[in-house]
Amino acid sequence: FIYIALGILWALPFKYVFRGVGQNDPDQDNP
């Protein structure tokens, strides 16, 4: 179970990165 939680926490930032790249919103330039 702990490995699953670590995997989710490790993949969360990438989800936001991919979503930001897909949108390319100039208003959301915050890192």
mmCIF file of the N, C-alpha and C atoms, coordinates in Angstrom:
data_MODEL
# 
_entry.id   MODEL 
# 
loop_
_atom_site.group_PDB 
_atom_site.id 
_atom_site.type_symbol 
_atom_site.label_atom_id 
_atom_site.label_alt_id 
_atom_site.label_comp_id 
_atom_site.label_asym_id 
_atom_site.label_entity_id 
_atom_site.label_seq_id 
_atom_site.pdbx_PDB_ins_code 
_atom_site.Cartn_x 
_atom_site.Cartn_y 
_atom_site.Cartn_z 
_atom_site.occupancy 
_atom_site.B_iso_or_equiv 
_atom_site.pdbx_formal_charge 
_atom_site.auth_seq_id 
_atom_site.auth_comp_id 
_atom_site.auth_asym_id 
_atom_site.auth_atom_id 
_atom_site.pdbx_PDB_model_num 
ATOM 1  N N  . PHE A 1 1  ? 0.846  -1.208 0.000   1.00 0.00 ? 1  PHE A N  1 
ATOM 2  C CA . PHE A 1 1  ? 0.000  0.000  0.000   1.00 0.00 ? 1  PHE A CA 1 
ATOM 3  C C  . PHE A 1 1  ? 0.874  1.249  0.000   1.00 0.00 ? 1  PHE A C  1 
ATOM 4  N N  . ILE A 1 2  ? 1.984  1.165  0.723   1.00 0.00 ? 2  ILE A N  1 
ATOM 5  C CA . ILE A 1 2  ? 2.848  2.364  0.808   1.00 0.00 ? 2  ILE A CA 1 
ATOM 6  C C  . ILE A 1 2  ? 3.463  2.665  -0.552  1.00 0.00 ? 2  ILE A C  1 
ATOM 7  N N  . TYR A 1 3  ? 3.766  1.621  -1.317  1.00 0.00 ? 3  TYR A N  1 
ATOM 8  C CA . TYR A 1 3  ? 4.347  1.864  -2.638  1.00 0.00 ? 3  TYR A CA 1 
ATOM 9  C C  . TYR A 1 3  ? 3.327  2.529  -3.549  1.00 0.00 ? 3  TYR A C  1 
ATOM 10 N N  . ILE A 1 4  ? 2.057  2.148  -3.398  1.00 0.00 ? 4  ILE A N  1 
ATOM 11 C CA . ILE A 1 4  ? 1.004  2.766  -4.214  1.00 0.00 ? 4  ILE A CA 1 
ATOM 12 C C  . ILE A 1 4  ? 0.892  4.248  -3.876  1.00 0.00 ? 4  ILE A C  1 
ATOM 13 N N  . ALA A 1 5  ? 0.920  4.560  -2.576  1.00 0.00 ? 5  ALA A N  1 
ATOM 14 C CA . ALA A 1 5  ? 0.815  5.962  -2.163  1.00 0.00 ? 5  ALA A CA 1 
ATOM 15 C C  . ALA A 1 5  ? 2.018  6.742  -2.689  1.00 0.00 ? 5  ALA A C  1 
ATOM 16 N N  . LEU A 1 6  ? 3.211  6.152  -2.601  1.00 0.00 ? 6  LEU A N  1 
ATOM 17 C CA . LEU A 1 6  ? 4.410  6.839  -3.104  1.00 0.00 ? 6  LEU A CA 1 
ATOM 18 C C  . LEU A 1 6  ? 4.293  7.070  -4.609  1.00 0.00 ? 6  LEU A C  1 
ATOM 19 N N  . GLY A 1 7  ? 3.764  6.095  -5.317  1.00 0.00 ? 7  GLY A N  1 
ATOM 20 C CA . GLY A 1 7  ? 3.604  6.244  -6.767  1.00 0.00 ? 7  GLY A CA 1 
ATOM 21 C C  . GLY A 1 7  ? 2.649  7.379  -7.095  1.00 0.00 ? 7  GLY A C  1 
ATOM 22 N N  . ILE A 1 8  ? 1.548  7.470  -6.345  1.00 0.00 ? 8  ILE A N  1 
ATOM 23 C CA . ILE A 1 8  ? 0.576  8.535  -6.602  1.00 0.00 ? 8  ILE A CA 1 
ATOM 24 C C  . ILE A 1 8  ? 1.207  9.892  -6.312  1.00 0.00 ? 8  ILE A C  1 
ATOM 25 N N  . LEU A 1 9  ? 1.903  9.992  -5.173  1.00 0.00 ? 9  LEU A N  1 
ATOM 26 C CA . LEU A 1 9  ? 2.532  11.272 -4.817  1.00 0.00 ? 9  LEU A CA 1 
ATOM 27 C C  . LEU A 1 9  ? 3.599  11.635 -5.848  1.00 0.00 ? 9  LEU A C  1 
ATOM 28 N N  . TRP A 1 10 ? 4.280  10.614 -6.403  1.00 0.00 ? 10 TRP A N  1 
ATOM 29 C CA . TRP A 1 10 ? 5.335  10.875 -7.377  1.00 0.00 ? 10 TRP A CA 1 
ATOM 30 C C  . TRP A 1 10 ? 4.744  11.300 -8.723  1.00 0.00 ? 10 TRP A C  1 
ATOM 31 N N  . ALA A 1 11 ? 3.530  10.840 -9.023  1.00 0.00 ? 11 ALA A N  1 
ATOM 32 C CA . ALA A 1 11 ? 2.928  11.141 -10.324 1.00 0.00 ? 11 ALA A CA 1 
ATOM 33 C C  . ALA A 1 11 ? 2.089  12.411 -10.280 1.00 0.00 ? 11 ALA A C  1 
ATOM 34 N N  . LEU A 1 12 ? 1.729  12.878 -9.079  1.00 0.00 ? 12 LEU A N  1 
ATOM 35 C CA . LEU A 1 12 ? 0.878  14.068 -8.988  1.00 0.00 ? 12 LEU A CA 1 
ATOM 36 C C  . LEU A 1 12 ? 1.500  15.277 -9.682  1.00 0.00 ? 12 LEU A C  1 
ATOM 37 N N  . PRO A 1 13 ? 2.756  15.625 -9.409  1.00 0.00 ? 13 PRO A N  1 
ATOM 38 C CA . PRO A 1 13 ? 3.340  16.813 -10.058 1.00 0.00 ? 13 PRO A CA 1 
ATOM 39 C C  . PRO A 1 13 ? 3.310  16.701 -11.579 1.00 0.00 ? 13 PRO A C  1 
ATOM 40 N N  . PHE A 1 14 ? 3.555  15.499 -12.117 1.00 0.00 ? 14 PHE A N  1 
ATOM 41 C CA . PHE A 1 14 ? 3.574  15.340 -13.570 1.00 0.00 ? 14 PHE A CA 1 
ATOM 42 C C  . PHE A 1 14 ? 2.192  15.606 -14.155 1.00 0.00 ? 14 PHE A C  1 
ATOM 43 N N  . LYS A 1 15 ? 1.142  15.224 -13.414 1.00 0.00 ? 15 LYS A N  1 
ATOM 44 C CA . LYS A 1 15 ? -0.216 15.462 -13.911 1.00 0.00 ? 15 LYS A CA 1 
ATOM 45 C C  . LYS A 1 15 ? -0.460 16.954 -14.079 1.00 0.00 ? 15 LYS A C  1 
ATOM 46 N N  . TYR A 1 16 ? -0.026 17.731 -13.069 1.00 0.00 ? 16 TYR A N  1 
ATOM 47 C CA . TYR A 1 16 ? -0.233 19.181 -13.158 1.00 0.00 ? 16 TYR A CA 1 
ATOM 48 C C  . TYR A 1 16 ? 0.640  19.763 -14.272 1.00 0.00 ? 16 TYR A C  1 
ATOM 49 N N  . VAL A 1 17 ? 1.855  19.229 -14.427 1.00 0.00 ? 17 VAL A N  1 
ATOM 50 C CA . VAL A 1 17 ? 2.748  19.738 -15.478 1.00 0.00 ? 17 VAL A CA 1 
ATOM 51 C C  . VAL A 1 17 ? 2.136  19.474 -16.846 1.00 0.00 ? 17 VAL A C  1 
ATOM 52 N N  . PHE A 1 18 ? 1.662  18.255 -17.081 1.00 0.00 ? 18 PHE A N  1 
ATOM 53 C CA . PHE A 1 18 ? 1.077  17.922 -18.381 1.00 0.00 ? 18 PHE A CA 1 
ATOM 54 C C  . PHE A 1 18 ? -0.172 18.756 -18.631 1.00 0.00 ? 18 PHE A C  1 
ATOM 55 N N  . ARG A 1 19 ? -0.978 18.977 -17.584 1.00 0.00 ? 19 ARG A N  1 
ATOM 56 C CA . ARG A 1 19 ? -2.195 19.772 -17.741 1.00 0.00 ? 19 ARG A CA 1 
ATOM 57 C C  . ARG A 1 19 ? -1.829 21.219 -18.077 1.00 0.00 ? 19 ARG A C  1 
ATOM 58 N N  . GLY A 1 20 ? -0.797 21.746 -17.413 1.00 0.00 ? 20 GLY A N  1 
ATOM 59 C CA . GLY A 1 20 ? -0.366 23.122 -17.685 1.00 0.00 ? 20 GLY A CA 1 
ATOM 60 C C  . GLY A 1 20 ? 0.175  23.249 -19.104 1.00 0.00 ? 20 GLY A C  1 
ATOM 61 N N  . VAL A 1 21 ? 0.944  22.246 -19.540 1.00 0.00 ? 21 VAL A N  1 
ATOM 62 C CA . VAL A 1 21 ? 1.495  22.295 -20.890 1.00 0.00 ? 21 VAL A CA 1 
ATOM 63 C C  . VAL A 1 21 ? 0.368  22.209 -21.913 1.00 0.00 ? 21 VAL A C  1 
ATOM 64 N N  . GLY A 1 22 ? -0.654 21.403 -21.620 1.00 0.00 ? 22 GLY A N  1 
ATOM 65 C CA . GLY A 1 22 ? -1.773 21.250 -22.549 1.00 0.00 ? 22 GLY A CA 1 
ATOM 66 C C  . GLY A 1 22 ? -2.565 22.540 -22.667 1.00 0.00 ? 22 GLY A C  1 
ATOM 67 N N  . GLN A 1 23 ? -2.715 23.257 -21.557 1.00 0.00 ? 23 GLN A N  1 
ATOM 68 C CA . GLN A 1 23 ? -3.496 24.492 -21.579 1.00 0.00 ? 23 GLN A CA 1 
ATOM 69 C C  . GLN A 1 23 ? -2.651 25.642 -22.129 1.00 0.00 ? 23 GLN A C  1 
ATOM 70 N N  . ASN A 1 24 ? -1.380 25.732 -21.665 1.00 0.00 ? 24 ASN A N  1 
ATOM 71 C CA . ASN A 1 24 ? -0.519 26.843 -22.071 1.00 0.00 ? 24 ASN A CA 1 
ATOM 72 C C  . ASN A 1 24 ? -1.166 28.167 -21.719 1.00 0.00 ? 24 ASN A C  1 
ATOM 73 N N  . ASP A 1 25 ? -1.618 28.304 -20.466 1.00 0.00 ? 25 ASP A N  1 
ATOM 74 C CA . ASP A 1 25 ? -2.279 29.533 -20.017 1.00 0.00 ? 25 ASP A CA 1 
ATOM 75 C C  . ASP A 1 25 ? -1.226 30.552 -19.584 1.00 0.00 ? 25 ASP A C  1 
ATOM 76 N N  . PRO A 1 26 ? -1.149 31.693 -20.239 1.00 0.00 ? 26 PRO A N  1 
ATOM 77 C CA . PRO A 1 26 ? -0.168 32.721 -19.847 1.00 0.00 ? 26 PRO A CA 1 
ATOM 78 C C  . PRO A 1 26 ? -0.478 33.293 -18.474 1.00 0.00 ? 26 PRO A C  1 
ATOM 79 N N  . ASP A 1 27 ? -1.741 33.200 -18.041 1.00 0.00 ? 27 ASP A N  1 
ATOM 80 C CA . ASP A 1 27 ? -2.120 33.735 -16.734 1.00 0.00 ? 27 ASP A CA 1 
ATOM 81 C C  . ASP A 1 27 ? -1.590 32.838 -15.616 1.00 0.00 ? 27 ASP A C  1 
ATOM 82 N N  . GLN A 1 28 ? -1.335 31.563 -15.925 1.00 0.00 ? 28 GLN A N  1 
ATOM 83 C CA . GLN A 1 28 ? -0.868 30.629 -14.897 1.00 0.00 ? 28 GLN A CA 1 
ATOM 84 C C  . GLN A 1 28 ? 0.595  30.307 -15.151 1.00 0.00 ? 28 GLN A C  1 
ATOM 85 N N  . ASP A 1 29 ? 1.459  31.320 -15.009 1.00 0.00 ? 29 ASP A N  1 
ATOM 86 C CA . ASP A 1 29 ? 2.894  31.118 -15.203 1.00 0.00 ? 29 ASP A CA 1 
ATOM 87 C C  . ASP A 1 29 ? 3.570  30.721 -13.910 1.00 0.00 ? 29 ASP A C  1 
ATOM 88 N N  . ASN A 1 30 ? 2.795  30.606 -12.823 1.00 0.00 ? 30 ASN A N  1 
ATOM 89 C CA . ASN A 1 30 ? 3.390  30.256 -11.529 1.00 0.00 ? 30 ASN A CA 1 
ATOM 90 C C  . ASN A 1 30 ? 3.913  28.822 -11.562 1.00 0.00 ? 30 ASN A C  1 
ATOM 91 N N  . PRO A 1 31 ? 5.106  28.576 -10.997 1.00 0.00 ? 31 PRO A N  1 
ATOM 92 C CA . PRO A 1 31 ? 5.699  27.229 -10.993 1.00 0.00 ? 31 PRO A CA 1 
ATOM 93 C C  . PRO A 1 31 ? 4.931  26.275 -10.099 1.00 0.00 ? 31 PRO A C  1 
# 
